[in-house]
Amino acid sequence: MTGLLELHDVSLSFKGVRALNALSFSVAKGEICALIGPNGAGKSSLLNVINGVYRADAGDIVFDGLRFEAIHAQKAAHLGIGRTFQHNALFRRLTVRENVLAGLSRHGTASFFENIFRLGRDGAERRGFLARAEQTISFLGLPRHTERVVSTLPYGLQKRVDLARALVSGPKLLLLDEPMAGMNQEEKEEMSRVIREANRVFGSTVVLIEHDVGIVLNLASHVVVLDYGRKLADGTPDEVRKNPDVIAAYLGTVH
């Protein structure tokens, strides 16, 4: 596998508090990489730097061969970086289909005039977008909920809609911020299966944040451990599981 994402000495501070401290690691194309660490370790801040929500104070990022010190979120989407957030950022009054279609809004080529009057490229583009949305909705097992307003769905299904919106554009890199938060064990295992299938079927490289270490070690092929913004460990699940620094700082007693 070749490298898709590389971070070189990335640092980020908020009012003097260091969130990321000279962080460097790489993610191979096609793998599932998990970020773990205690609350406040800098995991979400790191995802925000990668997809342009935050601008790093120092360091740079290489994505798919393109090096940048900072990137706008819209540019990141165009380059092929998809994202879900820790708390669902769904349009709660819109349907499942409408929310998934929103994931394609930055990828349209039709002009404002064509969209308003449904002329020129708008018709073909809309048909293509609808087909992609329906395919993604079906993939995530949501067809019977397509017309439902998102706010009426159970939390676990809302998480699937959030994932569908991030997947619909076929991102090269999929950033998932606690996609299993608030789920019971059965729901977590099902979401793990979905993420694994998305990685296989869509070919998206996945970087995810998850606090359930058991789930992480079974799902990811690469684990990066953060602690107070610095990299504590970086390797395979087996390497991380046996790392004494990780055991002391995060995992606790090995069973």
N, C-alpha and C positions, 0 to 999 in steps of 0.2 A: 504493500500500500504506500502511496505517496502522500506527502503532507498537504493538507488543505488549509489549515489554520496554524499560524505561528505567532506567539507573543514574545516580545523581546523587552525585558526590563520595564514592564508596564507598571506605573505608579499612579495613584489617585488619592487625593486628600479632600476632606470636607472641613473647612474652618480649622485647619491644623491637625485634624485627626486623620491618620493614615488608614485608608480603606484597603489599598493595594500597595504592596511594597516590593518593587523591582521584580515583578512576577514574570517568569519565562517558562513556557512549555509549548509543545506542538500537538496537534491532533491530526491523525492520519485520515486520509480520504476513505470514507466508507465505514468508519468505526463508530461505536457508541462510547463516548467518554463521559464519565460521571464526575461532578464536582461535589465533594463532601467536606464537612467541617462544621464546627459549632455555629450557632447564631452569631452574626457579627463578624464572620470570618472573611467577608468580602465577596461571596459567591454571586449574589445578584448584581453587585456593583460591577463585577467582571463582565457579566453578560451585557450590562448596559453600556460598557465601553466598547465591546465587540460590535454591537449593532447600532452604535451612534447615539444612544440616549445621553450618555456622559462622554466628555472629552478627557482623556488621560492627561495628567500633568507631565508625564515623561514616558519615554519608550515608544515603540511602534508595533504595528500588527501587520502581518502578511496574510492575506486571504486570497486563495486561488492564484497566487503569483503576483498579486497587486499589493504593494507596500503603502501603508498610510499611517500618519500620526493621529489623525482624527477623521471621522466620516460622519456624514449626515444620515439620519435614520432612513430617509427615503432612498438615498443612494445605496445604503446597505441592502434594502429590499430589492432594488434593481439588480444588484450584484448577485443576489441569490441567498440572502440571509433571512430566514424566517424566525419568528419569535412568539412564544407564549409568555404570560406573566404570572407571577405568584398568585395574584388575585385576579380572577377572570375579568378581562377588559372587554367584555362582550357588550353589544348593543342590546340591552335587556328588553326593549320594546319591539325589536325586530324578530323575524322568524329565523329558524335555523338556516334555511337557504340564504336569506338576506345577509346573515352574519358571515357565512362562508364566502359568499360573493364579495364581501368587503375585503377579503384577503387578496383579491385580484385588482382592487381599485387603483393601485399604483403601477399596474402593469398594462394599462390600456393605452392604445395609440390614437383612438378617435379624439377629435378636437371637442372642445366645449360645445360648439355649434352643432356638431354631428350628434353628440349625446343628447342635447336638448330636443332636437327635431328628429332624432333617430334616422339620420341620413348617412349616406356614404359608408364609411367603415363601421359605423355603430351597429348595424344589424348583424353582420357577420361576427363582429367581436362579441356582442352580447350572446349569440348562440354558442360560440366557443366557450365563453365563460360559464354559461349555464351547464354545458356538458361536463366541464371540468369540475364544477361544484357538485353535480349529481354523482359523478364518479367518486369523489372524495367522501361525500356523505354516505354513499353505499359502502365504501371501504371501511368506514368507522362504525358501521352497523346502525346508522341513524335514519334510514329511509322513512320509517313510519312516523318520525318526528319532524320531517322536513318543513311542514307548514305550521308547526307549533311556535309560539312566541317563547323565546329563550328563557325568560324569567319564570315560566311555568314548569320548566324541566327540573328534575332532581340535580343535585350538585354534581354527581358523577357524570351525568350526561352533559352538563354544561362544560365540564372539563374536556369532554370529547369534541364538543363543538369548537372550543378554543383551539384544540389541536388540529381540527379539520381546517379552520381558517388559516392556520400557519402552514399547513401542508398543501393547500389547494394550488399554490403557485409553483409547486415542485422545487422547493429551495435546495440549494447545494448543501447548506448548513442549517440545521434546525436547532434553535436554542430553546430549551424547555426549563422554565423556572418553577420547580416543585409541581410537576404535573400530577402527582399523586397526593398532594396535601389534602387532609381531611377525609381520605378514603379509608375504608376498612381493609383488612388483609385480602379478602377475595377481590375487591375492586382494584387494589394495587396490583395483584397478580394479573388481572385482566388488562389493565392499562400497560403493564410491562409487555404483555403479549402484543398489544397494539403497537407500541413503540418499536418493538423488535421487527414486526411485520412492515411498519412504515420505513424503517431503515432498509429492509430487504427489497420491498416492492418499489418504493419511490427512489431508492438509492441515495437518500439524504444522510449525510453525516450528522450525528446527533451529539450535542453537548447538553447534559441535563444536570439539574440540581435536585438532590433527593436526600432526605434525612434518614430514611430507613436503610441502614447499612446492609441488612440481609438482602433486600431487593436489589440494591446497587451491585453487590458482589456477584449476583446471579445474572444481572442484565448487561452490565458494561464489560467491555474488553479492556478498558483503560480507565484508571481512576487517578484523579488529582486531588490531594488533600490540602485544604487551606486552613491556616490558623492565624488570626489577627493580620490578614492581608498578605501573609507570606506563604510560599509553597513549603509544605511540610513533607510531602511525599508525592511521587509520580511514578506510576508503573501499572502492572497488571493487578487484578484483584488479589491474586495469591501473594504478590510482593507487598502490596499495601496491608493485607491482613497480617502479615508477619513482621511488619515494620515496628520496631519498639517505640519509636517516637509517636507513631499513630496510636498505638495501643495506650500509651501514657496520656496523650492529649485528647483523644477523641473516642476510640472504640471501647476503652475500658478492658475488663477481663475477657480474654479469648476463651470461648466455650467450645 
